[in-house]
Amino acid sequence: MRAALATVAVAALGAAALWWGTDQGGALTSEAARRLDIAATPRRLPDVTLHDQTGAEMALSEYRGAPLVLEFVYATCPDICLTLGTAFEQLDATLPADARLVSISFDPNDDTERLGWFADRHRAAPPRWRVAYVADARGRDALLDRAGVVVIPDGLGGFVHNAGLYLVDADGRLTAVFDPEDTEGLRARLIGNAR
């Protein structure tokens, strides 16, 4: 009997710890926990200066007043960035006219030429969809940190990174992160929150 009670007590403590450690069962991974945190407490992104595929310079704050969707990529990515680019192609065709898309490279080697190649590959055309980089390393790191983007060099010239579609509201606050395959969910959320 004692052994059974001890087993039940240990199981109950384990279940309570799992419940507490996973935001009441809502986040079984650190990525899910990050997304829940962003949804619960939207955050303003740093106002970094971007340079797009045409060489034009713009500030992230210039997008305030309209919804913005971001993705974080690098031009020579052989896998997940292709999926992200395809998701942005779908969004480009279906989002309201005032919505903007920006693909932001975190690769310090991505320049205007490489970004142009990525843009051409996915039919990204300014002003609706820009492919850009942050020239200032400190600004780039601050943006990645604030958005919760993890980038790890893979030792082969590429990167391992988390991926998502980042919804920024008209006030410049990151309000949600969607899976790359969830373009419909992002679209529904954006239309539902349109001003």
Secondary structure, 3 states (H helix, E strand, C coil): CHHHHHHHHHHHHHHHHHHHHCCCCCCCCHHHHHHHHHHHCCEECCCCEEEECCCCEEEHHHHCCCCEEEEEECCCCCCHHHHHHHHHHHHHHHCCCCCEEEEEECCCCCCHHHHHHHHHHHCCCCCCEEEEEECCHHHHHHHHHHHCCCEEECCCCCEEECCCEEEECCCCEEEEEECCCCHHHHHHHHHHCCC
